[in-house]
Amino acid sequence: MPPMRDNEQHPAISTPMTTQRRPGPLTPIAALALALAATAFAADRPAAETLLAEKRPLVIGHRGYPALAPENTLPSFEFALAAGADLVELDYYHASDGIPVVIHDADLDRTTDAKTRWQAQKIRTESRSSTDLQTLDAGSWYNRRYAGTRIPLLNEALDLIQKKGVTLIERKAGDPRALVELLHQRQWINQLVVQSFDWEYLREFHRLEPRQILGALGPPGSVGGRKLTDEEKALSQAWVDQVRALGATIVVWNRQVTQPAVDYAHSLGLKVWAYTINEAPLANTLWDAGVDGIITDNPAVIWRARALRQ
């Protein structure tokens, strides 16, 4: 037998050539198994954590769906849920008896019939009991078809929204401990999101319950008693650093955001949401900048803009 060359194999020990096989398409059963596994994994996460893990931008109903129903009422929340809003935002104050009620303003003039019913103006929301507040008409100001709509208690609004979706609670007034205790009682930690313009409130909330997902609303109107300019209010790395120091994981800003600021927030693991956006062109500009969520009075407009986006 002649000697073999270095690159030649002996016939007796030659091995067949192996080829890489590309995986074929999943069978229906395998695809179903993967889908069920993904669903089970998501089910292990609280609802708010699951939403924040989404790769797509979120659509958030501002005070429910005020383009169709009076803000911060149960019909408004129902419309937002029917429109598929990822989160439904609401505002709350504490009534004089300590019970949280859902309303945006510090006084009752704009969204109730308190002026005519009680013959006084600028009655503070916190000056009346929850029982008294629920006797007011919170719908006729918007349209007569909503006559008799009541100011919801926070508990009943959360019961409605949490059965079908996720709530974004904006605290207008009240100490953090009361809301922390409510979330513990109802087992709603991270089943929803809490936000506020009061950054000291957020700091204390985070100290009491560091697990809860918090959103810091901005920009502040002033710092140290000095009113800020529009340029100073724009989202910047410095603002993002301050939000992170509070323990918040969502920067909730107005339209004054830029891609570098959003990129910086993302590099720290924070999300950026923008409010209150009702125009498709502006929504597209914000999405181009990388914004993770749009808070809107009209979820259908924003969903349509997203669907038409290339």
N, C-alpha and C positions, 0 to 999 in steps of 0.2 A: 504494500500500500504506500503510495507516494506520501511524502510529508505534507501536512496541511499548512496552508498559509495562515497568517495571524487572524485574518478576518473570515476564515472559513470554518464552518461547523462540521463536526463529524456526523455522518448520516445517522449513526446509532444513537446519538444523544441530541439530535436536533429537536427543537420544540416548535410547535405550530405558532404562527404569527397571531398575536392577540389584537383585537380591534375594540375600540371603545364604543359602547352602545349608548346612544342617547336615550334618556328616559322617554317613554311614550306618554301619551295623554293619560291623565288619571281616569280610572274607571269611575262610573257614577257612585259606586259604593265607597271607593277611596276618597272621592271628593266630598261626599257627605260626611265621612268620618273626620276629615280635616276641618270641615265647617263646624261640626259639632264640638270638636276640640277647641277651636278658636272661640266659639260661643261660651263654652265652659270656662275658658281662661278669662274672658271678659266679665263673666258673671261673678268671678271671684273678686273683681275690683268694685269698689263703690262707684256709683253712677257718675259722679263728677270726675273722678280719676279716669274713667273710661272715655269720657268726652275729651278731656285734655290730651289724651293719647292719640286722638284722631289726627291724621295727617292733613285733612282738608280744613279750610276755614269754617268756623261755626257761624250760624245765624241765630241771633238772640232777640227775642221779642221785648221791646222796651215798654215797660208798664203793661205788658200783655200785647194787645194788638190795637192800639188806639186809633189806627186808621179806620177801624170797623166798629169799635165799641168804646164806651167811656173807660178811660185809663184806670188801672189798678182796681178793676172790678172783676167778679167771677166771669161774666160774659166775655170780657177782654182776654182773660186767661184761657178760656175755652177756645176762642178763635185762634190764639197763638199756638195752642197745642194742635188744633186741627190743621194749621198751616205747616206743621212739622218743625216749628222752632226748636233748635237744640236746647236752648235754655229760655225760660220765661222770667223776665225781671220784674221785681216789685219793690215798693218802698214801704217802710213802716216807721211809725211813732208809737209811743206808749200813751194810752189813755190815762185819765187821772186815777183810775183804779189799778194801774200797772199792767193792764192787758194790752199787748201789742195789736195795733190796728193798721190796716193797709191803706196808706194815703201818701201822696207826694209832698203836699204843702204843709207848712207849719200852722197855717190857719185854714179855715173851712170855706172861705168865700168862693173860690174859683170852681170847685168841683162838687159842691153840695148846695142845698137850699137853706143853709143855716141862717143866712141874712134875713130871709123872709119868715122862716119858721120861728126864730128866736129873737127877731127884731134887734139885731146888733151886727156890727161889722168886725172883721178881723178877730173872730173868736178863735182862740188857740186850740189846736187839736188836743193838746195835752191837758186842757182845762176841763174837759168833759169826760164822763165815764164812758166806757165802751158800750154800755146799754143805751145811753143817750145818743151816742154817735151813730148807732145802728138804726135809730129812728129817722135819720136824715135820708133824703132822696139824693143819691149820688149818680143819677143817670139822666134826669130830665135836662140838665144843662147841655148835654151832648145831643140828645135827640129824644123826642117824646116817646118813641117806642121803648126807651129804656127807663121810663118813669117807674119809680119804686125800687130801682136797683140800690142795694145797700153798700155801705163801707164794709168790706170783709174784715173779720178778725184774721190775724196772721195765721193762726192755726188752721182755720178753714180754707184759706187760700193755699197753704202748703199741702193740706190733705188733697185738694183738687189737683194741683200741679204735679205733686210727687207720684201720684198714681199712674200718670201717663208720661211724665217728662222729668225735667230737672229745673229747679228754681235757682235764680240768681237774686239773692236777698240784698237789697241796699238798705243799710241802717241809716236812718235820718237822725234819730235821737234814741237815747237809752244806753245803759251801761252794757259792756260786753258779757258780763257774767250771766245776765238774764237770758241772752240768746244761747250762750254756751250750754246752760242748763237745759234749755228747751231742746236743743239738738241732741243732747245726751238722753233725755227722757224719751224722745221719739226715735232714737237710734238713727239719726240723720247726719252724723259726722261724715263729711265728704260725699254724702248723697246729694249735696247741693253746694253752691258757692256763695260766700259772703263777701260783700264789698262795701266800701265807705270812702267818702272824701276826708273823713277824720282819721288821720294817720296814727294819732296816739291811741285811738280806739282799736285800730288794727294791731298795733304793737302789743296792747294789753290782751287782746283776744288771742293772739299767737302765744303769749306767755301762758294763758289759761288752758289753751287747747292747741298745741303745736301741730297736730295732725290735720286740722281743718284747712282746706284750700281757701285762700283769701285773695281778693282783688283790691288793689290800691287805686282809687279814682283820682285822676288829676286832670289838669294841673292845679296846684294850689293857687288861690287868687293873690296871696301875699306871703311874705316871709319876714318874720321879725317886725311885723307892723307896716312893712313897706309893700306897696302894691307893685306887682310884677308887670313888666312889659310883655307884649305878645311874643317878642323874641325869646324872652326868658321862660315863657310858658311852654315853648316847644319841647317835645320829648328829647332828652339828651342822655348821654352816658351817666351824667351826675344824677339825674332824676332816677334812672334805672337802678343805680347803686343804692339810692335811698329807699326805693321800693323793696329791694332785696333785703336791706337791713331790717325792715319791718317784720320780715317773715312771710310777706306776700309772694305769691308765685305768678300773679297776673298783673300786668300793667294795663290799667283801663284808662285810656287817654282820649282827648278830643282828636279832631282831624289833623292836628299839628304833629304829625309823626313823619319820620324819614327812614329810608332803608338802613342807613348806618346805625341809627338808634335801635331799630327793630333787630338788626343783625346782632348788635351787642347784647340785647336782652336775651336773644336766643342762645348766644354763646354761654350765658349764665344759667340756662335752663328755664328761663321765664317766657311766658306767653304775653302777647300784646293784643288787646282788643281796642276797638275804636267806637266812639259814640258821637252823636246819635245820627246815623247815616241813612238817608232816605232816597238818595239819588244814585242811579246805577253808575254814571261816570266816576263819581267820587269813590264808590265802592271798588271799582276796578283799579283806581289809582292806589288805594290803600292795599289791595291785594297784591299789586305789583311791588309794593314796599315790603311785603311779607307779613302783613297783619293777619293774626290768627282768628279773629272773630269780629263780626260787625253787629253792633247793637242798633236796632232800627224800630221805627214806628210801624213799618210796613214790611213784614217778612216776605210777602209774595214778590215785591219789587226786587229784593236782594236775592231771593232764590232764582228769579228769572235772569237777573244779571249774571249769576253764577253759571246757570245752565247755558247761556249764550256765549260765555267766555271761551275763547279758543284755547 
